[in-house]
Amino acid sequence: MRPWSGYQAADVPVVALLRSQVVNASEEISPSILGKGQPASRVVLSMIAIALVASIALNVLLAHRVRSLTFARSARMAEFRLNVGATVPPIAAKRLDGQQDTISYENTREPTVLYVFTPACSWCARNIDNFKKLVLKERGQFRIVGISLSQERLSEYVEKNGLNIPIYVGLSEETKRAYKLGSTPQTIVISPEGKVLQDWAGAYVGDQKSQVEAFFHVSLPGLRDLPKAQAPKN
């Protein structure tokens, strides 16, 4: 394993500045340390001063790294989410009974909520109580549709979790790319004009849970605890 260097190329200017500050402090204090006849307390204070400067330098560096990593993470997450206001096409898919159908938005008066999942997804299992509460509270205000990215054990999953909503499967690769589908769960809200109102990737936890609650004006129960054998792996 390659050891962590402590900083990356983007941090070099910051590191150089902090290093110069530490060196300057050391040069200012060193005569008092090396001078003859200096009391021990003066030497101790000098060493403490150097340690404080080094500590401040390290904290500034770490703050810079946190900001850089946060920005990079946000940029990566944006790649997997639809932009609010983007127009999306209708979805050609199959119902549970195998019949081909189209999820269209132009003939609806309510916004459509697409909840994307897979039966084997552990985070989908943990998020199921949140989603069912959403269905219960918002069914009259939104058209809620489930989309599975896998056919395997789908009917069993739907029956087990009591998902009394339209469920679709069999999306084309072109549709998956258009909607940036892949990871699950994913919740997309689309207006009757076919424009993206919201796109949340992942289970409803932390800030995202608060965003979902605020958007739908609902209080969610939180994630379900799973047996260790089914717990999501980080």
GUKOLSE-289822 format. One line per 10 residues: for each residue x, y, z of N, C-alpha, C, O. Coordinates in Angstrom, 1 decimal, m for minus. Each point is the difference from the previous one (the first is absolute). Layout:
BEGIN
X/Y/Z/X/Y/Z/X/Y/Z/X/Y/Z ~ ...;
//
This chain:
BEGIN
0.8/m1.2/0.0/m0.8/1.2/0.0/0.9/1.2/0.0/0.9/0.1/0.8 ~ m1.2/0.9/m1.7/0.8/1.2/m0.1/m0.3/0.9/1.2/m1.2/0.3/0.3 ~ 2.2/0.1/0.5/m0.3/0.9/1.2/m0.5/1.3/m0.4/0.3/0.6/m1.1 ~ m1.2/m0.1/1.9/m0.6/1.4/m0.2/1.1/1.0/0.2/0.6/0.0/1.1 ~ m0.4/0.9/m2.1/1.0/1.0/0.1/m0.3/1.2/0.9/0.9/0.7/0.4 ~ m2.2/m0.6/0.0/m0.4/1.1/0.8/m0.6/1.2/m0.8/m0.8/0.7/0.6 ~ 1.1/m0.6/m1.8/m0.6/1.0/m0.9/0.2/m0.4/m1.4/0.8/m0.9/m0.3 ~ m1.6/1.5/m0.6/0.0/m0.2/m1.4/0.6/1.2/m0.7/0.3/1.0/0.6 ~ m0.2/m1.2/m1.9/0.6/1.1/m0.8/m0.6/1.3/0.1/0.6/1.1/0.1 ~ m2.0/m1.1/0.1/m0.7/1.3/0.1/0.3/0.7/1.3/m0.3/1.2/0.1;
0.8/m1.9/0.9/0.3/0.6/1.3/1.4/0.6/0.1/0.3/0.6/1.0 ~ 0.6/m0.8/m2.1/1.4/0.4/0.1/0.1/1.5/0.4/0.8/0.3/0.9 ~ m1.5/0.6/m1.5/0.1/1.4/0.4/m0.3/0.3/1.5/0.7/0.7/0.6 ~ m1.7/m1.4/m0.1/m0.4/0.2/1.4/1.1/m0.6/0.9/0.3/0.6/1.0 ~ 0.2/m1.8/m1.4/1.0/m0.6/0.8/1.3/0.8/0.1/0.6/0.1/1.0 ~ m0.3/0.5/m2.2/1.2/0.8/0.0/m0.1/1.2/0.9/1.0/0.4/0.6 ~ m2.2/0.3/m0.6/m0.2/1.1/0.8/0.1/m0.3/1.5/0.6/0.7/0.8 ~ m1.3/m1.8/m0.4/0.0/m0.4/1.4/1.4/m0.4/0.4/0.4/0.2/1.1 ~ 0.4/m0.9/m2.0/1.3/m0.4/0.4/0.9/1.2/0.2/0.8/0.0/0.9 ~ m1.0/1.1/m1.7/0.9/1.2/0.2/m0.4/0.6/1.3/0.9/0.6/0.6;
m2.2/m0.6/m0.2/m0.3/0.6/1.3/0.6/m0.8/1.2/0.5/0.7/0.9 ~ m0.4/m2.0/m1.0/0.6/m0.7/1.0/1.5/0.2/0.1/0.5/0.2/1.1 ~ 0.1/m0.1/m2.3/1.5/0.2/0.0/0.3/1.4/0.5/0.9/0.2/0.8 ~ m1.7/0.8/m1.2/0.2/1.4/0.6/m0.1/0.0/1.5/0.8/0.7/0.7 ~ m1.8/m1.4/m0.2/m0.2/0.0/1.4/1.2/m0.7/0.7/0.5/0.5/1.1 ~ 0.0/m1.5/m1.7/1.1/m0.8/0.6/1.3/0.9/0.0/0.7/0.0/1.0 ~ m0.5/0.8/m2.1/1.2/0.8/m0.1/m0.1/1.2/1.0/1.0/0.4/0.6 ~ m2.2/0.1/m0.3/m0.2/1.0/0.9/0.3/m0.4/1.5/0.5/0.7/0.8 ~ m0.9/m2.0/m0.6/0.1/m0.5/1.4/1.3/m0.6/0.3/0.4/m0.1/1.1 ~ 0.3/m0.5/m2.1/1.2/m0.7/0.2/1.1/0.7/0.8/0.7/m0.6/0.8;
m0.5/1.9/m1.1/1.1/0.7/0.8/m0.3/m0.1/1.5/0.9/m0.2/0.8 ~ m2.2/0.3/m0.4/m0.3/m0.1/1.4/0.2/m1.4/0.6/0.3/m0.2/1.1 ~ m0.4/m0.8/m2.0/0.2/m1.4/0.4/1.5/m0.3/0.1/0.5/m0.6/1.0 ~ 0.3/1.1/m2.0/1.4/m0.3/0.0/0.9/0.9/0.8/1.1/m0.3/0.3 ~ m1.7/1.5/0.1/0.8/1.0/0.7/0.4/m0.6/1.4/m0.8/m0.7/0.6 ~ 2.0/1.1/m0.2/0.5/m0.5/1.3/m0.7/0.7/1.1/m0.3/1.2/m0.1 ~ 0.1/m1.9/1.2/m0.6/0.6/1.2/m1.5/0.3/m0.1/m0.5/0.6/0.9 ~ m0.1/m1.1/m1.9/m1.5/0.2/m0.1/m0.7/m0.9/1.0/0.4/m1.2/0.2 ~ m1.3/1.7/0.6/m0.7/m0.9/1.0/m0.8/m1.1/m0.7/m0.4/0.2/m1.2 ~ 0.2/m1.3/1.9/m0.7/m1.1/m0.6/m1.4/0.3/m0.4/m0.5/m0.5/m1.0;
m0.2/1.4/1.8/m1.3/0.4/m0.3/m0.1/0.7/m1.4/m1.0/m0.2/m0.7 ~ 2.0/1.0/0.4/0.0/0.6/m1.3/0.1/m1.0/m1.2/m0.7/0.2/m1.0 ~ 1.5/m1.2/1.2/0.1/m1.0/m1.0/m1.3/m0.8/m0.2/m0.4/m0.3/m1.1 ~ m0.2/0.0/2.3/m1.3/m0.7/m0.1/m1.1/0.8/m0.7/m0.7/m0.5/m0.9 ~ 0.7/1.8/1.1/m1.0/0.9/m0.6/0.3/0.1/m1.5/m0.9/0.0/m0.8 ~ 2.2/0.0/0.4/0.3/0.0/m1.4/m0.4/m1.3/m0.7/m0.6/0.1/m1.1 ~ 0.8/m1.2/1.7/m0.5/m1.3/m0.6/m1.5/0.0/m0.1/m0.5/m0.5/m1.0 ~ m0.2/1.0/2.0/m1.5/0.0/0.0/m0.4/0.9/m1.2/m1.0/m0.3/m0.7 ~ 1.7/1.5/0.5/m0.4/0.9/m1.1/0.1/m0.7/m1.4/m0.8/0.1/m0.8 ~ 2.0/m0.9/0.7/0.2/m0.7/m1.3/m1.1/m1.0/m0.2/m0.5/m0.2/m1.1;
0.1/m0.6/2.2/m1.0/m1.0/m0.1/m1.4/0.7/m0.4/m0.7/m0.6/m0.8 ~ 0.4/1.7/1.4/m1.2/0.7/m0.3/m0.1/0.4/m1.5/m1.0/m0.1/m0.7 ~ 2.1/0.7/0.2/0.1/0.4/m1.4/m0.2/m1.2/m0.9/m0.8/0.0/m1.0 ~ 1.5/m1.1/1.3/m0.2/m1.3/m0.8/m1.4/m0.5/0.1/m0.5/m0.5/m1.0 ~ m0.1/0.6/2.2/m1.4/m0.5/0.1/m1.0/0.8/m0.8/m0.9/m0.5/m0.7 ~ 1.1/1.9/0.7/m0.8/0.8/m0.8/0.1/m0.3/m1.5/m0.9/0.0/m0.8 ~ 2.2/m0.2/0.4/0.3/m0.3/m1.4/m0.7/m1.3/m0.4/m0.6/0.0/m1.1 ~ 0.6/m1.0/1.9/m0.6/m1.2/m0.3/m1.5/0.1/m0.1/m0.6/m0.6/m0.9 ~ 0.0/1.4/1.8/m1.5/0.2/0.0/m0.4/0.7/m1.3/m1.0/m0.3/m0.6 ~ 1.8/1.3/0.2/m0.4/0.7/m1.2/0.1/m0.9/m1.2/m0.8/0.0/m0.9;
1.9/m0.9/0.9/0.1/m0.9/m1.1/m1.1/m1.0/m0.1/m0.6/m0.3/m1.0 ~ 0.2/m0.2/2.2/m1.1/m1.0/0.0/m1.3/0.7/m0.4/m0.8/m0.7/m0.7 ~ 0.5/1.9/1.1/m1.2/0.7/m0.4/0.0/0.2/m1.6/m1.0/m0.2/m0.6 ~ 2.2/0.5/0.1/0.1/0.1/m1.5/m0.3/m1.3/m0.6/m0.7/m0.1/m1.1 ~ 1.2/m1.0/1.6/m0.3/m1.3/m0.6/m1.4/m0.4/0.1/m0.6/m0.6/m0.9 ~ m0.1/0.9/2.0/m1.4/m0.3/0.2/m0.8/0.7/m1.0/m0.9/m0.6/m0.6 ~ 1.2/1.9/0.4/m0.8/0.8/m1.1/0.2/m0.6/m1.3/m0.9/m0.1/m0.8 ~ 2.2/m0.3/0.5/0.2/m0.6/m1.4/m0.7/m1.3/m0.2/m0.6/m0.2/m1.0 ~ 0.6/m0.7/2.1/m0.6/m1.3/m0.1/m1.6/0.2/m0.1/m0.6/m0.7/m0.8 ~ 0.1/1.6/1.5/m1.5/0.3/0.0/m0.4/0.4/m1.4/m1.0/m0.4/m0.5;
1.8/1.3/m0.1/m0.3/0.5/m1.3/0.1/m1.1/m1.1/m0.9/m0.1/m0.8 ~ 1.9/m0.7/1.0/0.2/m1.1/m1.0/m1.1/m1.1/0.1/m0.5/m0.5/m1.0 ~ 0.0/0.3/2.3/m1.1/m1.0/0.2/m1.3/0.5/m0.6/m0.7/m0.7/m0.6 ~ 0.5/2.0/0.8/m1.2/0.6/m0.5/m0.1/0.0/m1.5/m1.0/m0.3/m0.7 ~ 2.2/0.5/0.1/0.1/m0.1/m1.5/m0.2/m1.4/m0.5/m0.7/m0.2/m1.0 ~ 1.2/m0.8/1.7/m0.2/m1.4/m0.4/m1.5/m0.4/0.1/m0.5/m0.6/m0.8 ~ m0.1/1.1/1.9/m1.4/m0.4/0.2/m0.9/0.7/m1.0/m1.0/m0.6/m0.5 ~ 1.4/1.8/0.0/m0.8/0.7/m1.0/0.0/m0.8/m1.3/m1.0/0.1/m0.8 ~ 2.0/m0.8/0.5/0.1/m0.8/m1.2/m1.1/m1.1/m0.1/m0.3/m0.4/m1.0 ~ m0.1/m0.1/2.2/m1.0/m1.1/0.1/m1.4/0.5/0.3/m0.9/m0.8/0.3;
0.7/2.1/m0.4/m1.4/0.6/0.3/m0.4/0.8/m1.2/0.8/0.6/m0.7 ~ m2.1/m0.6/0.5/m0.6/0.9/m1.0/0.0/1.4/0.5/m0.3/0.3/1.1 ~ 0.5/0.6/m2.0/m0.1/1.4/0.3/m1.5/0.5/0.2/m0.8/m0.4/m0.9 ~ 0.5/1.1/1.9/m1.3/0.5/0.2/m0.4/0.9/m1.2/0.8/0.9/m0.3 ~ m1.9/m1.1/m0.3/m0.4/0.8/m1.1/0.2/m0.7/m1.4/m0.5/0.4/m1.0 ~ 1.3/m1.5/1.1/0.3/m0.7/m1.3/m1.3/m0.7/m0.4/m0.8/m0.5/0.8 ~ 0.7/0.3/m2.1/m1.2/m0.7/m0.6/0.4/m1.4/m0.3/1.1/m0.3/m0.5 ~ m1.9/m0.7/0.9/0.2/m1.4/m0.1/m1.0/m0.6/m0.9/m1.2/0.5/m0.1 ~ 1.5/m1.6/m0.7/m0.9/m0.6/m0.9/m0.9/m1.0/0.8/0.3/m0.4/1.1 ~ m1.5/0.0/m1.8/m0.8/m1.0/0.6/0.8/m1.3/0.1/1.0/m0.2/m0.7;
m1.4/m0.7/1.6/0.7/m1.3/0.2/m0.8/m1.2/m0.5/m1.1/m0.2/0.3 ~ 1.7/m0.5/m1.2/m0.6/m1.2/m0.5/0.5/m1.2/0.9/1.2/m0.2/0.1 ~ m2.1/m0.5/0.5/0.3/m1.1/0.9/m1.1/m1.0/0.0/m1.0/0.1/m0.6 ~ 1.2/m1.2/1.4/m1.0/m1.0/0.2/m0.6/0.0/1.4/0.7/0.3/1.0 ~ m2.0/m0.6/m1.0/m0.6/m0.2/1.3/0.3/m1.3/0.6/0.7/m0.9/m0.6 ~ m1.1/0.6/1.8/0.3/m1.3/0.6/m0.6/m1.1/m0.7/0.5/m1.1/0.0 ~ m1.6/1.3/m0.7/m0.7/m1.1/m0.8/0.7/m0.2/m1.3/m0.5/m0.8/m0.8 ~ 1.5/1.6/0.5/0.8/m0.2/m1.3/m0.5/0.9/m1.1/0.6/0.0/m1.1 ~ m1.7/0.7/1.3/m0.5/0.9/m1.0/0.8/1.2/m0.2/0.4/0.7/0.9 ~ m0.1/m0.4/m2.2/0.8/1.2/m0.3/m0.9/1.3/0.2/m1.1/0.0/m0.3;
1.7/1.0/0.9/m0.7/1.2/0.3/1.0/1.2/m0.1/1.2/m0.2/m0.1 ~ m1.8/1.4/0.2/0.8/1.2/0.0/m0.3/0.9/1.2/m1.2/0.3/0.2 ~ 2.2/0.1/0.5/m0.2/1.0/1.1/0.1/1.4/m0.6/1.1/0.4/m0.3 ~ m2.2/0.3/0.1/0.0/1.3/m0.7/m0.5/1.0/1.1/m0.6/m0.4/1.0 ~ 1.0/1.6/m1.2/m0.3/1.1/1.0/m1.0/1.0/m0.5/m0.6/0.7/0.8 ~ 0.4/m0.6/m2.1/m0.8/1.1/m0.5/m1.5/m0.2/0.2/m0.7/1.0/0.0 ~ 0.3/m2.2/0.3/m1.5/m0.2/0.3/m0.3/m0.1/1.4/m1.1/m0.5/0.4 ~ 2.0/1.0/0.5/m0.3/m0.1/1.4/m0.1/1.5/0.6/0.6/0.9/m0.5 ~ m1.4/m0.8/1.5/m0.2/1.3/0.7/1.0/0.1/1.2/0.3/1.1/0.4 ~ 0.1/m2.2/0.1/0.9/0.0/1.2/1.4/m0.3/m0.5/0.3/m0.7/m1.0;
0.7/1.2/1.8/1.4/m0.4/m0.3/0.2/m1.5/0.2/m0.8/m0.6/0.8 ~ 1.7/0.1/m1.4/0.3/m1.5/0.1/1.2/m0.2/0.8/1.1/0.6/m0.2 ~ m1.2/m1.5/1.2/1.2/m0.5/0.8/0.5/m1.3/m0.5/m0.8/m1.0/0.0 ~ 2.0/0.9/m0.6/0.6/m1.2/m0.4/0.9/m0.5/1.1/1.0/0.6/0.4 ~ m1.4/m1.8/0.2/0.9/m0.6/1.0/0.7/m1.2/m0.6/m0.6/m1.0/m0.3 ~ 1.9/1.2/0.2/0.8/m1.0/m0.7/0.7/m0.9/1.0/0.6/0.5/1.0 ~ m0.7/m1.8/m1.1/0.5/m1.0/0.9/0.4/m1.3/m0.6/m0.2/m0.2/m1.2 ~ 0.8/m0.7/1.9/0.2/m1.4/m0.4/m0.4/m0.8/1.2/0.3/0.3/1.2 ~ m0.8/m1.5/m1.4/m0.4/m0.9/1.1/1.1/m0.4/0.9/m0.2/m0.2/1.2 ~ 1.4/0.1/m1.7/1.2/m0.5/0.8/0.7/1.2/0.7/1.0/m0.3/0.7;
m1.4/1.5/m0.9/0.7/1.2/0.5/m0.3/0.1/1.5/m1.1/0.2/0.5 ~ 2.2/m0.2/0.3/m0.1/0.1/1.5/m0.5/1.3/0.4/m0.8/0.2/1.0 ~ 1.3/0.9/m1.7/m0.4/1.3/0.4/m1.5/0.3/m0.4/m0.7/0.7/0.7 ~ 0.3/m1.4/m1.7/m1.5/0.1/m0.4/m0.8/m0.7/1.2/m1.1/0.5/0.3 ~ 1.6/m1.6/0.2/m0.7/m0.7/1.1/0.0/0.9/1.2/m1.0/0.0/0.7 ~ 2.0/0.7/m0.4/0.1/0.9/1.2/m0.9/1.2/m0.2/m0.5/0.5/1.0 ~ 0.3/m0.1/m2.3/m0.8/1.2/m0.2/m1.4/m0.2/m0.3/m0.8/0.9/m0.2 ~ 0.3/m2.2/0.3/m1.3/m0.4/m0.5/m1.1/0.7/0.9/m1.0/0.4/m0.5 ~ 1.2/m0.3/1.8/m1.0/0.6/0.9/m0.1/1.5/m0.3/m1.2/0.5/0.0 ~ 2.3/0.2/m0.4/m0.1/1.4/m0.4/m0.9/0.1/m1.3/m0.8/0.8/m0.1;
1.1/m1.7/m0.8/m0.7/0.1/m1.3/m1.5/m0.3/0.2/m0.8/0.6/m0.6 ~ 0.5/m1.6/1.4/m1.4/m0.4/0.2/m0.8/1.1/0.7/m1.1/0.3/m0.3 ~ 1.8/0.4/1.2/m0.6/1.2/0.6/m0.3/1.1/m1.0/m1.0/0.7/0.0 ~ 1.9/m0.5/m0.9/m0.1/0.9/m1.1/m1.2/m0.3/m0.9/m0.8/0.9/m0.3 ~ 0.7/m2.2/0.0/m1.2/m0.4/m0.8/m1.3/0.2/0.7/m1.0/0.5/m0.6 ~ 1.0/m0.8/1.9/m1.2/0.1/0.8/m0.5/1.5/0.1/m1.2/0.3/m0.1 ~ 2.1/0.6/0.3/m0.3/1.4/0.2/m0.2/0.8/m1.3/m0.7/1.0/0.0 ~ 1.4/m1.4/m1.1/0.0/0.8/m1.2/m0.7/m0.6/m1.2/0.1/0.6/m1.1 ~ m0.7/m1.7/1.3/m0.7/m0.6/m1.2/m1.0/0.9/m0.7/0.0/m0.1/m1.2 ~ m0.7/0.9/1.9/m1.0/0.9/m0.6/0.6/1.2/m0.7/m0.6/0.6/m0.8;
1.9/m0.2/1.3/0.6/1.2/m0.6/1.0/m0.3/m1.1/0.3/0.9/m0.8 ~ 0.2/m2.1/0.8/1.0/m0.4/m1.0/m0.4/m1.4/m0.6/m0.6/m0.8/0.7 ~ 1.0/0.6/m1.9/m0.1/m1.3/m0.6/1.3/m0.7/0.3/1.1/0.4/m0.5 ~ m1.2/m1.5/1.3/1.2/m0.7/0.4/0.2/m1.3/m0.7/m0.9/m0.8/m0.1 ~ 2.1/0.6/m0.5/0.3/m1.1/m0.9/1.3/m0.7/0.5/1.0/0.7/0.3 ~ m1.0/m2.0/m0.2/1.2/m0.7/0.3/0.7/m0.5/m1.2/m0.7/m0.6/m0.9 ~ 2.0/0.7/0.8/0.8/m0.6/m1.1/1.1/m0.8/0.5/0.8/0.4/0.8 ~ m0.9/m1.7/m1.2/1.1/m0.9/0.5/1.0/m0.2/m1.2/m0.3/m0.1/m1.1 ~ 1.6/0.1/1.5/1.0/m0.2/m1.0/0.4/m1.4/m0.1/0.9/m0.4/m0.8 ~ m1.7/m0.5/1.5/0.3/m1.4/m0.1/m1.4/m0.8/0.1/m0.9/0.4/0.7;
0.8/m1.4/m1.6/m1.2/m0.9/0.0/0.1/m1.1/1.1/m1.1/m0.5/0.4 ~ 2.2/0.2/0.1/0.2/m1.1/0.9/m0.7/0.2/1.3/0.2/0.9/0.7 ~ m1.1/m1.9/m0.4/m0.8/0.0/1.2/m0.8/1.3/0.2/m0.3/0.4/1.1 ~ m0.1/0.2/m2.2/m0.7/1.3/0.1/m1.4/m0.2/0.6/m0.4/0.8/0.9 ~ m0.4/m1.7/m1.5/m1.3/m0.2/0.5/m0.1/m0.3/1.5/m0.8/0.4/0.7 ~ 1.8/m1.3/m0.3/0.1/m0.3/1.4/0.2/1.2/0.9/m0.5/0.2/1.1 ~ 1.4/0.6/m1.6/0.4/1.2/0.7/m1.2/1.0/0.2/m0.2/0.5/1.0 ~ m0.5/m0.3/m2.1/m1.1/0.9/0.0/m1.1/m0.5/0.9/m0.6/0.8/0.8 ~ 0.3/m2.1/m0.8/m1.0/m0.6/0.9/0.4/0.1/1.5/m0.8/0.3/0.8 ~ 2.1/m0.6/m0.6/0.5/m0.1/1.4/m0.1/1.4/0.6/m0.3/0.1/1.2;
0.6/1.0/m1.9/0.0/1.3/0.5/m1.3/0.8/m0.2/m0.1/1.1/0.4 ~ m0.9/m1.8/m1.0/m1.3/0.6/m0.1/0.0/1.3/m0.9/m0.6/1.0/0.4 ~ 1.3/m1.0/m1.5/0.1/1.1/m0.8/m1.2/0.1/m1.0/0.1/m0.6/m1.1 ~ m1.1/1.3/1.5/m1.2/0.1/m0.8/0.0/1.2/m0.9/m0.8/0.9/0.1 ~ 1.8/m0.9/m0.9/0.2/1.1/m1.0/0.4/m0.7/m1.3/0.4/m1.2/m0.1 ~ m0.5/1.9/m1.1/0.5/m0.5/m1.2/1.5/m0.3/0.0/0.8/0.8/0.4 ~ m0.4/m2.0/m0.8/1.4/m0.4/0.0/0.4/m0.3/m1.4/m0.7/m0.8/m0.7 ~ 1.8/1.3/0.3/0.5/m0.2/m1.4/1.4/m0.6/0.0/0.8/0.2/1.0 ~ m0.4/m0.9/m2.0/1.3/m0.6/m0.1/0.4/0.0/m1.5/m0.9/0.2/m0.9 ~ 2.1/m0.6/0.6/0.4/m0.2/m1.4/0.3/1.3/m0.8/m0.3/0.1/m1.2;
0.9/0.8/1.9/0.4/1.3/m0.7/1.1/m0.2/m0.9/0.9/m0.9/0.2 ~ m0.8/1.6/m1.3/1.1/m0.1/m1.0/1.2/0.7/0.6/m0.1/0.8/0.9 ~ 1.3/m1.2/m1.5/1.2/0.7/0.4/0.0/1.5/m0.3/0.5/0.8/0.7 ~ m1.2/m0.5/m1.8/m0.1/1.4/m0.4/m0.8/0.8/1.1/0.4/1.1/0.3 ~ m1.5/m1.7/0.2/m0.8/0.7/1.0/0.8/0.1/1.3/0.0/1.1/0.6 ~ 0.8/m2.1/m0.2/0.8/0.0/1.2/1.0/1.2/m0.1/0.2/0.7/1.0 ~ 0.4/m0.6/m2.2/1.0/1.1/m0.2/m0.7/1.4/0.1/0.5/0.9/0.6 ~ m1.7/m0.8/m1.2/m0.7/1.3/0.0/m0.4/0.4/1.4/0.0/1.2/0.2 ~ m0.3/m2.2/0.6/m0.5/0.4/1.4/1.2/m0.2/1.0/m0.2/0.2/1.2 ~ 1.4/m0.5/m1.7/1.1/m0.2/0.9/m0.2/m1.0/1.1/0.3/0.2/1.2;
m0.9/m1.4/m1.6/m0.3/m1.0/0.9/1.1/m1.0/0.2/0.8/m0.2/m1.0 ~ m0.7/m0.4/2.1/1.1/m1.0/0.3/0.0/m0.4/1.4/m0.3/m1.2/0.4 ~ 0.6/2.1/0.5/0.0/m0.2/1.4/m1.5/0.1/0.6/m0.8/0.7/m0.6 ~ 0.6/m1.5/1.6/m1.4/0.0/0.6/0.1/0.1/1.5/1.0/m0.4/0.6 ~ m2.0/1.0/0.1/m1.2/0.6/m0.6/0.2/1.4/m0.6/1.0/0.6/0.3 ~ m1.9/m0.2/m1.2/0.1/1.3/m0.6/m1.4/0.5/m0.1/m0.9/m0.7/m0.4 ~ 0.6/2.0/0.7/m1.3/0.6/0.0/0.0/1.2/m0.9/0.7/0.9/0.3 ~ m1.5/m0.9/m1.3/0.0/1.0/m1.0/m1.5/0.6/m0.1/m0.9/m0.8/m0.1 ~ 0.8/2.1/0.2/m1.3/0.6/0.0/m0.1/0.8/m1.4/0.9/0.8/m0.2 ~ m1.9/m1.1/m0.5/m0.2/0.6/m1.4/m1.3/0.7/m0.1/m1.0/m0.5/0.4;
1.0/1.7/m1.0/m1.2/0.8/m0.2/m0.9/m0.6/m1.1/0.5/m0.7/m0.8 ~ m1.7/1.1/0.7/m0.9/m0.4/m1.2/0.6/0.5/m1.3/m0.4/m0.5/m1.1 ~ 1.3/1.5/1.1/0.7/0.4/m1.2/1.2/m0.8/m0.3/0.7/0.3/m1.0 ~ m0.4/m1.3/1.8/1.2/m0.8/m0.3/1.3/0.6/0.5/1.0/m0.4/m0.5 ~ m1.1/1.3/1.4/1.2/0.6/0.5/0.4/m0.5/1.4/m0.9/m0.2/0.9 ~ 2.1/0.1/m0.6/0.5/m0.6/1.3/m0.2/1.1/1.1/0.5/1.1/m0.1 ~ m1.2/m1.5/1.1/m0.2/0.9/1.2/1.0/m0.3/1.1/0.5/0.9/0.7 ~ m0.2/m2.2/m0.5/1.0/m0.4/1.0/0.6/m1.3/m0.4/m0.6/m0.8/m0.8 ~ 1.8/0.5/1.2/0.6/m1.3/m0.2/0.9/m0.3/1.2/1.0/0.6/0.2 ~ m1.4/m1.6/0.6/0.8/m0.4/1.2/0.6/m1.4/m0.3/m0.8/m0.9/m0.2;
2.1/0.8/0.3/0.7/m1.3/m0.1/0.3/m0.6/1.4/0.7/0.7/0.8 ~ m1.2/m1.9/m0.6/0.3/m0.6/1.3/m1.2/0.0/1.0/m1.1/0.5/m0.4 ~ 1.3/m1.2/1.5/m1.1/m0.1/1.0/m0.2/1.3/0.7/0.8/1.0/m0.1 ~ m2.0/m0.8/0.7/m0.3/1.2/0.7/0.6/0.1/1.4/m0.6/m0.5/1.0 ~ 1.8/1.0/m0.9/0.7/0.1/1.2/0.7/1.4/0.1/0.4/0.5/m1.1 ~ m0.2/0.0/2.3/0.8/1.2/0.2/m0.7/1.2/m0.7/m1.2/0.2/0.1 ~ 2.0/0.6/m0.8/m0.5/1.2/m0.7/m1.1/m0.3/m1.0/m0.9/0.7/m0.2 ~ 1.2/m1.9/m0.5/m0.9/m0.4/m1.1/m1.4/m0.3/0.6/m1.0/0.3/m0.6 ~ 0.9/m0.9/1.8/m1.2/m0.3/0.6/m0.8/1.3/0.3/m1.2/0.1/m0.2 ~ 2.0/0.9/0.7/m0.7/1.3/0.3/m0.5/0.6/m1.3/m1.0/0.7/0.0;
1.8/m0.8/m1.1/m0.5/0.6/m1.3/m1.2/m0.7/m0.5/m1.0/0.7/m0.4 ~ 0.9/m2.0/0.5/m1.2/m0.7/m0.4/m1.2/0.4/0.8/m1.1/0.2/m0.5 ~ 1.3/m0.2/1.8/m1.1/0.4/0.9/m0.5/1.4/m0.3/m1.2/0.2/0.0 ~ 2.1/0.7/m0.2/m0.4/1.4/m0.3/m0.7/0.1/m1.3/m1.0/0.7/m0.2 ~ 1.4/m1.4/m0.8/m0.6/0.0/m1.4/m1.4/m0.5/0.1/m0.9/0.6/m0.6 ~ 0.7/m1.8/1.2/m1.3/m0.6/0.0/m0.8/0.3/1.2/m1.2/m0.4/0.1 ~ 1.7/1.2/0.9/m0.7/0.4/1.2/m0.5/m1.2/0.7/m1.1/m0.2/0.4 ~ 2.1/m0.7/m0.1/m0.3/m1.3/0.7/1.1/m0.3/1.0/1.1/0.4/m0.2 ~ m1.5/m1.1/1.2/1.0/m0.5/1.0/0.3/m1.4/m0.2/m0.9/m0.9/0.0 ~ 2.1/0.5/m0.3/0.4/m1.3/m0.3/0.5/m0.8/1.2/0.6/0.6/0.9;
m0.8/m1.9/m0.8/0.4/m0.8/1.2/1.5/m0.3/0.1/0.5/m0.3/1.0 ~ 0.2/0.5/m2.1/1.5/m0.3/0.0/0.3/m1.4/m0.6/m0.9/m0.7/m0.4 ~ 2.2/0.3/0.4/0.4/m1.2/m0.6/m0.3/m1.2/0.9/0.0/0.1/1.2 ~ m0.3/m1.2/m1.8/m0.3/m1.3/0.7/1.3/m0.7/0.3/0.9/0.0/m0.8 ~ m0.8/m0.6/2.0/1.1/m0.8/0.4/m0.1/m1.3/m0.6/m1.1/m0.6/0.0 ~ 2.2/0.1/m0.6/0.0/m1.3/m0.7/0.9/m1.0/0.8/0.9/0.4/0.7 ~ m1.2/m1.7/m0.8/0.9/m1.0/0.6/1.4/0.2/m0.6/0.2/0.5/m1.1 ~ 0.8/m0.9/1.9/1.4/0.2/m0.4/0.3/m0.5/m1.4/0.8/0.5/m0.7 ~ m1.4/m1.7/0.4/0.3/m0.6/m1.2/m0.5/0.8/m1.2/0.5/m0.2/m1.1 ~ m1.5/1.1/1.3/m0.6/0.8/m1.1/0.5/1.4/0.1/m0.4/0.8/m0.9;
1.1/m0.4/1.9/0.5/1.4/0.2/0.8/0.4/m1.2/0.8/m0.7/m0.5 ~ m1.0/2.0/0.1/0.8/0.5/m1.2/1.4/0.1/0.4/0.4/0.3/1.1 ~ 0.5/m0.6/m2.1/1.4/0.1/0.2/0.5/1.3/m0.6/m0.3/0.4/m1.1 ~ 1.1/0.3/1.9/0.5/1.3/m0.4/1.2/m0.1/m1.0/0.6/0.9/m0.4;
//
